[in-house]
């Protein structure tokens, strides 16, 4: 007995050593720029990588910081829009791991460790799945390596949310065990892990649920015994099953209510946008740059499409395993037990259906039907991410077939392990990215700190004008981080969607009236308008000094102007200059057009706002100066008029009904505030005879 326990412990130690070695190898290959730089370099880039980190840090601040300026579902970007978290992944199911790390590490280091931990969790969860299917340790380690550290996952590290698939293998395992032998606990755990996967990463969760809607019926179709067991379970446990499903659906509804609310504001992705991201055949052969096959296979891809959304290459080793699984099912079924045979067939069929549904050939794809009829599909833009779910099924099926064949043909476990490890060694060269994407953290953090200092303690809201020379969206992220650290909401933002009414290009970014219009009616306070010191004007023809109440501060790279919002409620210095051609004689009650020139003689830019719009109007005065007719018709002025700028207008003027001699007084009026002429501005006056 003692000898037997010693052997078991020795085998367990060797297995643990194998898994640890493979995991360490995977971490090094996937994250060697981070590790070799001593964590001074971060993976992978300054766009989505920093956004995912921002979302995790936001949730951490909500949990631990009582004075945090934002709400859980409304991180303070795209301010003052509500539910902005629903524009991206919320990462709630993966965030607690970051919170623990963040409690002991600085934010940037915590995120780097979180990425490595997420990959390790994918490795562990897939190992649990394969070992539960009684696949050998060596093949299990190989499968965990491919799933966690292979392609396409490591090729898309710039989409950090795609690391969060560690609940999927466990959910599939519980579903499979439930179909084999239905029990309440297995059913509850399957629902729990499906929900956790949706909570951790919406794309992975949705594709998991969608694939299970195929996988479960296929299993029941293949095996009558499973079908009978399920029906018997439902007859006996129908009440608890219905309650569990209702609770699960209620939790999903609660989770997605903010998404439904934001959809009412911004709409859903049009299929024309989804269509550009549908996988093509060449997408499945597109490896990441700087990998073994990249120089050869990248030539097959359509350069008009965004390659970052089509990196679906899993490696020729995986393709070979899939072909081997098909061969075993077709020609060597005897190497599989009946139970394994069902799982292999169901997994392969599910994977091939997912592949066919998402594929676009000759501008045709069945995904258009899925987009139209399946709930939640309209939120799926990057359809190619279905590859991660396909990989779960094909790896499980393929490794079951390899394991079955090795057990059938080779008696000694050592030889079987040697073949499995050989597979790992064969796959390594094509899964290595020789120069992965990475950036130095120090310059990025320095830029964010400078922006943070530019807006701290003096802003109610801040906005950064995008400067030429750098991508528009890459300039939004530093300002979002600066706002988070300074406790100041920002109008800038970066996510899966951009709300209508906000700038979307560098050219639009400097449009001051657009930004003011975005805030109009939503807030009053101090706007920090931040721009590069290389830019001399806020916008064309609107110098900084012309903004009402602007206070300027300057740092090494940025000029910050603190501006009241709305900037002209009320206007300071009601001054104007009007020249007009008024007919000397007008018929009573007749409406005439009066051409005029209006010049802004104040020191401030006139801007239109919803609260207090500017219009040109008039009064009819009697010869003694008393008002005969007040509140004449309004003529709107342009969106903005800079100091000393002159605009031409055609004012519509209606004559009094009573004939006589009158004086027409033309002036601006700021609605709800004052008539310019009542604040000392010189109006244009002309004597007019009103005739019958």
C-alpha positions in Angstrom: 0.0 0.0 0.0 2.8 2.4 0.9 4.6 1.6 -2.4 1.4 2.3 -4.3 0.9 5.7 -2.6 4.5 6.6 -3.3 4.1 5.7 -7.0 0.9 7.8 -7.2 2.6 10.8 -5.6 5.6 10.5 -7.9 3.3 10.4 -10.9 1.4 13.4 -9.7 4.6 15.3 -9.1 5.8 14.5 -12.6 2.5 15.6 -14.1 2.6 18.8 -12.1 6.2 19.4 -13.2 5.1 18.8 -16.8 2.2 21.3 -16.6 4.4 23.9 -14.8 7.2 23.6 -17.4 4.7 23.9 -20.3 3.0 26.9 -18.7 6.3 28.7 -18.0 7.3 28.0 -21.6 4.0 29.5 -22.8 4.3 32.6 -20.6 7.9 33.2 -21.8 7.0 32.8 -25.5 3.9 35.0 -25.2 5.2 37.7 -22.9 9.0 37.7 -23.4 9.1 41.5 -24.3 7.5 42.2 -21.0 9.6 39.7 -19.0 13.0 40.5 -20.6 12.5 44.2 -20.2 11.9 43.9 -16.5 8.3 45.0 -17.1 9.4 48.3 -18.5 7.8 47.4 -21.8 4.1 46.6 -22.0 2.2 44.5 -24.5 0.8 45.2 -26.9 -0.1 48.7 -28.0 -1.5 52.1 -26.9 -5.0 51.6 -28.2 -7.1 48.7 -27.1 -4.5 47.6 -24.6 -4.8 50.8 -22.7 -8.6 50.8 -23.0 -8.9 47.4 -21.5 -6.6 48.5 -18.7 -8.7 51.6 -18.2 -11.9 49.6 -17.8 -10.3 47.3 -15.2 -8.8 50.3 -13.3 -12.2 52.0 -13.4 -14.0 49.1 -11.8 -11.2 48.9 -9.2 -11.7 52.5 -8.3 -15.5 52.0 -8.0 -14.9 49.2 -5.6 -12.2 50.7 -3.3 -12.3 54.5 -3.7 -15.3 56.2 -2.0 -14.3 59.6 -3.6 -14.1 58.2 -7.1 -15.9 60.6 -9.5 -17.5 58.1 -11.8 -20.2 55.4 -11.5 -19.8 51.7 -12.3 -21.7 51.8 -15.6 -20.7 55.4 -16.4 -16.9 55.8 -16.5 -16.2 59.4 -17.1 -15.4 59.5 -20.8 -17.7 60.7 -23.6 -19.0 62.9 -20.7 -21.8 63.5 -19.9 -23.2 60.5 -21.8 -24.6 57.8 -19.4 -23.9 54.0 -19.5 -20.6 54.5 -21.5 -19.3 51.2 -20.1 -21.8 49.4 -22.2 -20.0 50.7 -25.3 -17.3 48.1 -24.6 -16.6 44.9 -22.7 -17.4 45.4 -19.0 -14.9 42.6 -17.9 -16.8 42.1 -14.6 -16.0 38.4 -14.6 -12.3 39.0 -15.0 -11.9 42.2 -13.0 -11.7 40.6 -9.5 -8.3 39.0 -10.5 -7.1 42.5 -11.4 -8.4 44.0 -8.2 -6.4 41.6 -6.1 -3.2 42.4 -8.1 -4.0 46.1 -8.0 -4.3 46.0 -4.2 -0.6 45.3 -4.0 0.9 46.6 -7.2 0.9 49.9 -9.2 -1.7 50.1 -11.9 0.5 49.5 -14.9 2.4 46.6 -13.3 -0.9 45.1 -12.0 -2.3 45.0 -15.6 0.8 43.3 -17.0 0.5 40.6 -14.3 -3.2 40.3 -15.0 -2.6 39.6 -18.6 -0.1 36.8 -17.7 -2.5 35.5 -15.1 -5.5 35.5 -17.6 -3.4 33.4 -20.0 -2.4 31.0 -17.2 -6.1 30.6 -16.2 -6.9 29.7 -19.8 -4.2 27.1 -19.7 -5.5 25.7 -16.4 -9.1 25.6 -17.4 -8.4 23.8 -20.6 -6.2 21.3 -18.8 -9.1 20.6 -16.4 -11.4 20.0 -19.4 -9.0 17.6 -21.2 -8.0 15.7 -18.0 -11.7 15.3 -17.2 -12.0 13.6 -20.6 -9.2 11.3 -19.5 -6.7 12.5 -22.1 -3.1 11.8 -21.2 -1.1 14.3 -19.3 1.3 15.0 -22.1 -1.5 15.6 -24.7 -3.4 17.7 -22.1 -0.3 19.9 -21.6 0.0 20.3 -25.3 -3.7 21.2 -25.7 -3.5 23.7 -22.8 -0.5 25.3 -24.4 -2.1 25.6 -27.8 -5.4 27.0 -26.3 -3.7 29.5 -24.0 -0.4 30.5 -25.7 -0.9 29.6 -29.3 -2.6 31.4 -32.2 -4.7 33.3 -32.5 -4.7 34.4 -28.8 -1.1 35.5 -28.6 -1.4 37.1 -32.0 -4.1 39.4 -30.7 -2.7 40.4 -27.4 -3.6 44.0 -28.3 -7.2 42.9 -27.7 -6.6 42.1 -24.0 -10.3 41.1 -23.4 -9.7 38.0 -25.6 -7.5 36.6 -22.9 -10.6 36.2 -20.7 -11.9 32.8 -22.0 -11.0 30.8 -18.9 -14.7 30.0 -18.0 -15.5 28.5 -21.4 -13.8 25.1 -21.1 -15.3 24.6 -17.6 -18.8 25.5 -19.0 -18.4 23.1 -21.9 -17.3 20.4 -19.4 -20.3 20.8 -17.2 -22.7 20.8 -20.2 -21.1 17.6 -21.5 -21.3 15.9 -18.1 -24.9 17.0 -17.7 -25.8 15.5 -21.1 -24.1 12.3 -20.1 -25.7 12.0 -16.7 -28.1 14.8 -15.9 -28.0 16.1 -12.3 -29.2 19.4 -10.8 -25.7 20.4 -9.7 -24.2 19.9 -13.1 -27.0 21.9 -14.6 -26.6 24.8 -12.1 -22.8 24.8 -12.6 -23.2 24.9 -16.4 -25.5 27.9 -16.1 -23.1 29.6 -13.7 -20.0 29.2 -15.8 -21.8 30.3 -19.0 -22.9 33.4 -17.1 -19.4 34.0 -15.8 -18.0 33.8 -19.3 -20.6 36.3 -20.5 -19.6 38.5 -17.5 -15.9 38.2 -18.3 -16.0 38.8 -22.0 -19.2 39.4 -24.0 -17.8 38.1 -27.3 -16.6 34.8 -25.8 -19.8 34.5 -23.7 -22.1 35.0 -26.7 -20.2 32.7 -29.0 -20.2 30.1 -26.2 -23.9 30.3 -25.7 -24.6 30.3 -29.5 -22.3 27.3 -30.0 -24.1 25.4 -27.2 -27.4 25.9 -28.9 -25.9 23.8 -31.7 -23.8 21.4 -29.7 -26.5 20.2 -27.3 -29.1 19.3 -30.0 -26.3 17.6 -32.0 -25.3 15.4 -29.0 -29.0 14.5 -28.4 -29.4 13.7 -32.0 -26.4 11.4 -32.1 -27.2 9.5 -28.9 -30.8 8.3 -28.1 -29.8 7.2 -24.6 -28.7 10.8 -23.6 -32.0 12.1 -25.0 -34.0 9.7 -22.9 -32.0 10.5 -19.8 -32.6 14.3 -20.3 -36.3 13.8 -20.7 -36.4 11.7 -17.6 -34.5 14.4 -15.7 -36.8 17.2 -16.9 -39.9 15.2 -15.9 -38.5 14.7 -12.4 -36.9 18.1 -11.9 -38.9 20.4 -14.1 -39.7 22.9 -11.3 -36.2 23.4 -10.2 -35.0 23.5 -13.8 -37.5 26.3 -14.7 -36.6 28.3 -11.6 -32.9 28.0 -12.4 -33.4 29.1 -16.0 -35.6 32.0 -14.9 -33.0 33.2 -12.3 -30.3 32.9 -15.0 -32.3 34.8 -17.5 -33.1 37.5 -14.9 -29.4 37.9 -14.2 -28.7 38.2 -17.9 -31.4 40.9 -18.3 -30.0 42.8 -15.3 -26.6 42.7 -16.9 -27.7 43.8 -20.3 -30.1 46.6 -19.4 -27.4 49.2 -19.7 -26.5 47.9 -23.1 -30.1 48.2 -24.2 -30.2 51.8 -22.9 -27.1 52.8 -24.7 -28.3 51.1 -27.9 -31.4 53.4 -27.8 -28.9 56.3 -27.9 -26.3 55.2 -30.4 -28.1 52.4 -32.3 -26.6 49.0 -33.3 -23.8 48.1 -35.6 -25.1 48.1 -39.2 -24.5 44.9 -41.1 -22.4 46.7 -43.6 -19.9 47.3 -40.8 -20.1 43.7 -39.6 -19.6 42.5 -43.1 -16.1 43.9 -43.3 -15.1 41.7 -40.4 -16.7 38.4 -41.5 -14.0 35.8 -42.0 -12.8 35.0 -45.5 -11.0 31.8 -46.4 -7.8 33.8 -46.4 -8.5 34.9 -42.8 -8.0 31.4 -41.6 -4.5 31.5 -43.1 -3.5 34.9 -41.8 -0.9 34.7 -39.1 0.4 37.6 -37.0 3.3 39.7 -38.3 6.8 38.5 -37.5 5.8 34.9 -37.2 7.1 31.9 -39.2 4.5 31.9 -41.9 3.7 35.6 -42.1 5.9 36.5 -45.1 4.3 33.7 -47.2 0.6 33.6 -46.1 0.0 37.4 -45.6 0.2 37.7 -49.4 -3.1 35.8 -49.7 -5.1 38.3 -47.6 -7.1 41.2 -49.1 -5.2 44.3 -48.1 -8.4 46.4 -48.2 -9.6 44.7 -45.0 -8.4 45.4 -41.4 -5.9 42.5 -40.8 -6.3 42.9 -37.0 -9.8 41.5 -37.2 -8.9 38.6 -39.5 -5.9 37.0 -37.6 -7.6 33.6 -37.4 -4.6 31.3 -38.2 -4.4 28.5 -35.6 -1.3 26.9 -37.0 -0.8 24.0 -39.5 -0.3 21.7 -36.5 -3.8 22.3 -35.4 -5.1 22.0 -39.0 -3.3 18.7 -39.2 -4.9 17.5 -36.0 -8.4 18.5 -37.3 -7.7 16.5 -40.5 -6.6 13.5 -38.3 -9.8 13.7 -36.2 -11.9 13.5 -39.4 -9.8 10.6 -40.6 -10.3 8.7 -37.3 -14.1 9.4 -37.2 -14.4 8.2 -40.8 -11.9 5.3 -41.1 -10.8 4.3 -37.6 -13.8 4.7 -35.3 -12.7 1.6 -33.3 -10.0 3.7 -31.5 -12.7 5.7 -29.8 -15.0 4.6 -27.0 -18.7 5.1 -27.7 -18.8 8.1 -25.3 -15.7 9.7 -26.9 -17.1 9.0 -30.3 -20.2 11.0 -29.6 -18.2 13.9 -28.1 -15.8 14.0 -31.1 -18.6 13.9 -33.7 -20.7 16.5 -31.9 -17.6 18.8 -31.4 -16.5 18.5 -35.1 -20.0 19.1 -36.4 -20.5 22.1 -34.2 -17.1 23.6 -35.2 -17.8 23.1 -38.9 -21.2 24.7 -38.6 -19.8 27.7 -36.8 -17.1 27.9 -39.5 -19.7 27.8 -42.3 -22.1 30.3 -40.7 -19.4 32.9 -40.2 -17.6 32.5 -43.5 -18.1 35.0 -46.4 -17.5 33.7 -49.9 -18.2 35.9 -53.0 -19.9 38.6 -50.9 -22.4 36.0 -49.4 -22.6 34.9 -45.8 -25.2 33.0 -43.8 -24.2 35.3 -40.9 -26.6 37.8 -42.2 -29.5 35.5 -41.1 -27.9 35.1 -37.7 -27.5 38.9 -37.4 -31.2 39.4 -38.2 -32.8 36.7 -35.9 -30.5 35.7 -33.0 -30.7 37.9 -29.9 -27.5 39.8 -29.2 -26.0 39.2 -32.6 -26.3 42.8 -33.6 -23.8 43.6 -30.9 -21.3 41.3 -32.5 -19.1 43.2 -34.9 -15.8 41.3 -34.9 -17.4 38.0 -36.1 -13.9 36.5 -36.6 -13.6 36.0 -32.8 -15.7 32.9 -33.3 -12.4 31.3 -33.9 -11.8 31.0 -30.2 -14.9 29.0 -29.7 -14.2 26.8 -32.7 -10.7 26.1 -31.3 -12.3 24.7 -28.1 -14.3 22.1 -30.0 -11.6 21.1 -32.6 -8.8 20.8 -30.0 -10.9 18.7 -27.7 -12.1 16.5 -30.6 -8.6 16.2 -32.1 -6.8 15.4 -28.9 -9.4 12.7 -28.0 -8.7 11.1 -31.4 -4.9 11.3 -31.0 -5.2 9.9 -27.4 -7.4 7.1 -28.6 -5.1 6.2 -31.5 -2.0 6.2 -29.2 -3.7 4.1 -26.6 -4.8 1.7 -29.4 -1.4 1.4 -31.1 1.2 2.0 -28.4 1.2 0.2 -25.2 3.9 2.0 -23.2 2.8 5.4 -21.7 6.3 6.8 -22.0 6.2 6.4 -25.8 2.8 8.0 -26.0 4.1 10.9 -23.9 7.1 11.2 -26.1 4.9 11.5 -29.2 2.7 14.1 -27.5 5.7 16.2 -26.5 7.0 15.9 -30.1 3.7 17.4 -31.3 4.4 20.3 -28.9 7.9 20.8 -30.3 6.7 20.6 -33.9 4.1 23.3 -33.2 6.5 25.7 -31.5 8.2 27.3 -34.5 5.0 28.4 -36.1 3.5 29.7 -32.9 6.4 32.0 -32.0 6.1 35.8 -32.7 9.7 36.8 -33.0 9.1 40.5 -32.5 5.8 40.9 -30.6 4.1 44.3 -30.4 5.3 46.2 -27.3 5.8 49.7 -26.2 7.9 51.5 -23.5 5.6 52.4 -20.6 7.6 55.4 -19.3 6.8 57.8 -22.2 3.1 56.9 -22.2 2.8 57.3 -18.4 4.7 60.6 -18.6 2.3 62.0 -21.2 -0.7 61.0 -19.1 0.8 62.6 -16.0 1.4 65.9 -17.9 -2.2 65.8 -19.1 -3.4 65.0 -15.5 -1.5 68.0 -14.2 -3.0 70.2 -16.9 -6.6 69.5 -15.7 -6.3 68.8 -12.0 -8.2 71.1 -9.5 -9.5 73.6 -12.1 -11.8 71.7 -14.4 -15.4 70.4 -14.2 -14.9 68.7 -17.6 -11.9 68.5 -20.0 -11.3 68.0 -23.6 -8.1 67.3 -25.6 -7.8 68.6 -29.2 -6.3 65.8 -31.3 -3.0 67.0 -32.9 -1.9 66.1 -36.5 0.8 63.4 -36.8 -0.7 60.8 -34.4 -3.8 58.6 -34.9 -7.0 60.3 -33.7 -8.1 57.4 -31.4 -4.7 56.9 -29.9 -4.9 60.5 -28.6 -8.1 59.8 -26.8 -6.8 57.1 -24.4 -4.2 59.4 -22.6 -6.9 61.9 -21.9 -9.2 59.3 -20.6 -6.5 58.1 -18.2 -5.6 61.7 -17.2 -9.3 62.3 -16.3 -9.5 59.1 -14.3 -6.4 60.0 -12.3 -7.3 63.6 -11.9 -11.0 62.9 -11.0 -12.2 65.0 -13.9 -14.7 63.8 -16.5 -13.5 64.1 -20.1 -15.4 64.5 -23.4 -12.8 62.5 -25.2 -13.3 58.8 -25.5 -12.5 55.5 -27.2 -14.6 52.4 -27.4 -16.4 50.1 -29.8 -18.7 53.0 -30.8 -18.6 56.8 -30.9 -21.8 58.7 -30.0 -23.2 61.0 -32.7 -22.4 64.6 -32.2 -18.7 64.1 -31.1 -15.7 64.6 -33.3 -14.4 61.5 -35.1 -11.4 62.8 -36.9 -8.4 65.1 -36.2 -9.9 67.7 -38.5 -13.2 67.7 -36.6 -11.5 67.6 -33.2 -10.7 71.3 -33.2 -14.3 72.3 -33.8 -15.0 74.3 -30.7 -18.7 75.0 -31.5 -19.2 71.2 -31.9 -17.8 70.5 -28.5 -19.9 73.3 -26.9 -23.0 72.1 -28.6 -22.3 68.6 -27.2 -22.3 70.0 -23.7 -25.2 72.4 -24.3 -28.1 71.7 -22.0 -26.2 69.0 -20.1 -23.9 70.9 -17.8 -22.6 74.3 -16.6 -19.1 74.8 -15.2 -15.5 75.1 -16.3 -14.3 73.4 -19.5 -10.5 72.8 -19.8 -9.7 73.0 -23.4 -6.4 71.3 -23.9 -4.3 71.4 -27.0 -0.8 70.8 -28.2 1.5 73.8 -27.8 2.3 73.3 -31.5 -1.2 74.4 -32.4 -1.6 78.2 -32.3 -5.4 78.3 -32.5 -8.3 76.6 -30.9 -10.0 76.3 -34.2 -9.5 78.1 -37.5 -10.4 81.8 -36.9 -11.1 81.3 -33.2 -8.0 82.4 -31.3 -7.6 81.3 -27.7 -7.8 84.9 -26.4 -11.2 85.4 -27.9 -13.0 82.8 -25.7 -15.1 84.3 -23.0 -13.3 84.2 -19.7 -10.4 82.0 -20.9 -7.6 81.4 -18.5 -4.5 79.9 -19.9 -1.9 77.7 -18.4 1.0 76.0 -20.2 3.1 72.9 -19.7 5.8 71.4 -21.8 3.5 70.0 -24.5 0.1 71.4 -23.8 -1.8 74.7 -23.4 -4.9 74.6 -21.3 -7.7 77.2 -21.5 -10.3 77.2 -18.8 -13.6 78.3 -20.4 -17.0 78.8 -18.8 -19.7 76.5 -20.2 -22.0 77.6 -21.7 -19.4 80.3 -22.8 -22.0 83.0 -23.5 -24.6 82.7 -20.8 -24.6 85.6 -20.4 -22.3 87.3 -22.8 -19.8 89.8 -21.5 -19.6 93.1 -23.3 -22.8 93.3 -25.3 -21.4 95.2 -28.3 -22.3 95.0 -32.0 -22.1 96.9 -35.3 -24.9 96.7 -37.8 -25.2 98.2 -41.2 -28.5 97.8 -43.0 -30.5 99.0 -46.1 -34.0 99.7 -44.9 -36.7 100.8 -47.3 -37.9 104.3 -46.4 -41.5 103.4 -47.0 -43.2 100.1 -46.1 -46.9 99.1 -46.3 -48.6 98.4 -43.0 -48.3 94.8 -41.8 -46.0 93.9 -44.7 -43.0 91.6 -44.2 -39.9 92.7 -46.0 -36.3 91.4 -46.1 -33.7 93.8 -44.9 -30.1 93.0 -46.0 -27.6 93.8 -43.4 -24.0 93.3 -42.2 -23.5 92.2 -38.6 -20.0 92.5 -37.0 -18.9 91.2 -33.7 -17.2 94.1 -32.0 -16.7 92.4 -28.6 -13.6 90.5 -27.4 -15.5 87.2 -27.2 -16.7 84.7 -29.7 -20.5 84.5 -30.1 -21.6 80.9 -29.9 -25.0 79.4 -30.3 -26.3 77.4 -27.4 -29.7 75.7 -26.7 -30.1 77.6 -23.4 -29.6 81.1 -24.7 -29.5 81.3 -28.5 -28.5 84.5 -30.3 -30.8 86.0 -32.8 -31.2 89.3 -34.7 -34.5 91.0 -33.9 -36.0 94.5 -33.9 -38.3 97.0 -32.2 -40.6 99.6 -33.7 -40.3 102.9 -31.9 -42.4 106.0 -32.0 -40.8 109.4 -32.8 -40.5 110.2 -29.1 -38.6 107.0 -28.5 -41.2 105.0 -26.7 -41.8 101.4 -27.9 -44.7 100.9 -30.4 -44.1 97.3 -31.1 -41.7 95.0 -29.1 -40.3 91.5 -29.8 -40.0 91.5 -33.5 -39.4 88.4 -35.6 -36.2 86.5 -35.0 -33.4 85.9 -37.6 -30.9 83.3 -36.5 -27.2 84.1 -36.7 -24.5 81.6 -37.7 -23.2 79.0 -35.2 -20.2 81.1 -34.2 -18.9 84.5 -35.0 -15.4 85.4 -33.9 -14.3 88.9 -32.7 -14.2 91.4 -35.6 -15.8 88.8 -37.9 -18.6 90.2 -40.1 -21.5 88.1 -41.5 -24.2 89.1 -44.0 -27.9 88.4 -43.1 -31.3 88.9 -44.6 -33.5 89.9 -41.7 -37.2 89.5 -42.0 -39.0 92.6 -40.7 -42.8 93.0 -40.4 -44.2 96.5 -40.4 -46.7 97.7 -37.8 -50.4 97.6 -38.7 -51.0 101.3 -37.9 -49.7 103.8 -40.5 -47.4 106.6 -39.4 -43.8 107.6 -38.9 -41.7 105.0 -37.0 -38.1 104.3 -36.1 -36.9 100.7 -36.8 -34.3 99.6 -34.2 -32.3 96.5 -35.3 -30.3 94.7 -32.5 -29.1 91.3 -31.3 -31.0 89.5 -28.5 -29.7 86.7 -26.3 -32.9 84.8 -25.6 -33.7 84.6 -21.9 -30.8 87.0 -21.0 -31.1 90.4 -22.6 -31.5 92.6 -25.7 -28.1 94.0 -26.7 -29.4 97.5 -27.0 -30.7 97.3 -23.4 -27.1 96.5 -22.2 -25.6 99.6 -23.9 -24.9 98.2 -27.4 -25.5 100.6 -30.3 -28.5 99.4 -32.4 -29.0 100.3 -36.0 -31.9 102.8 -36.4 -33.7 104.0 -39.5 -36.8 106.2 -39.9 -39.6 104.5 -41.9 -43.0 105.7 -43.1 -45.7 103.1 -42.7 -48.4 103.6 -45.3 -51.9 102.0 -45.7 
